[in-house]
Amino acid sequence: MFPDYWGFFGGRIEEGESAEQAVRREAIEELGYRLTNPRPVTARRFVHHGNIYVMNIFIERYDGSSLTLSEGQSMGWFRASETGDLMMNDTDRSLVAEMKHILDT
């Protein structure tokens, strides 16, 4: 949706799937990572090209196991305070600011 932009991994919720089931599936599909205890943090509604979306944000402490990027152009680890110069869409940037107290611990 936003090529060349930094953002959160994720995807669509499939029919009959909960937001938690979707984040678990997407983590495996996109990162080869099996979530064990994803906690919902917030949900954010946004409009892009006239379409309405809801972004469900979950958080889980990373266990250090190997990650394999299978979708996307690149990945990296950043503290919220290190994202100021990254190209990000407004929704993701506002979420980083809102979760700064969690992301910078």
N, C-alpha and C positions, 0 to 999 in steps of 0.2 A: 504494500500500500504506500510506503514511503521509501523508495530506493535511495541508498546512500545516506540515510538517516540512522542514528543510533536510537534504540528503543528497547522495549521489553519483548521477550519471546512470547509467542502465543498463537492463537488461532481461533477459529469459530467453534462454538458449542454445537455438536451434532444433535440431530433429533433424538429425543429421549434421554439425553445426557445432562447431568447436572454440571454446574460451573466447576465444582471440585473434580468430577470425573474428567472434564475437558482439560483442566490444567495438568492433571496427572498424565493423560494421554499425550498432550502437547509436549510436556517435558521429555517424555521418552522419544517421541517422534523427532523433535528438533534438537535435543541435546544428548540423547542416549542416557538420560538421568532419571532414576526412579525416585519420585517424591515419597516421603514417609509420613509427613505430618503437615501438609500445607494449611496455613491459617488464612482465612479471608481477612483482608485489611480494609478494602474499600471497593466500591463500584463507581465507575464514572461514565456518564452518558456523553457522547459527542457526535457531531455531524461532520461528515466528510463527503464532498461532492454530492450533497443532497441526501445522502443515506444516513440513517440514525444507527449508531452502534452503542453497545454497552461494554465497557472494559472492566472485567472483574480482576482485581489484583489480589494475589495470594503471596504469602511470604513463608519461607522455611529456611532455617539455618543450613547452609551448605556443608555437607559432610566431607568434602575434599576428594571425593571419588572422581574418576576420569570423566570428562565431558567430550562429546564428539558432535561438532556442529554439522547438522545434515541439511538445514535450511538457513537461509540468510547469507550475507556476504562476509561477515566477520563477527567476532564476539570479544568481549573484554570485561574486566572487572573495574568498576569505578566507584569511588565514594561520591556521595551526592555533591560534595564540595568540589569535585574534579570535573563536573559535567558542564560547566559554564560555557566552554568553548566548543562543545560538541554540537553538531547539527542534529537537532531533535525537533519533533513537532510540538506544538504548544501544549497538547494534552499530556504527553509524556513528561515534558519539562515541569508542568505544574504538579504532576504526581510525584516526581523526584523531590520537588520542594516540600510538598506535603508530608512525605515520608522521610525527610532528612534525618530526623531523630532516630529512625530505625536503621536506615542505610549506612549511617556513619558510625555505627557501634562496632 
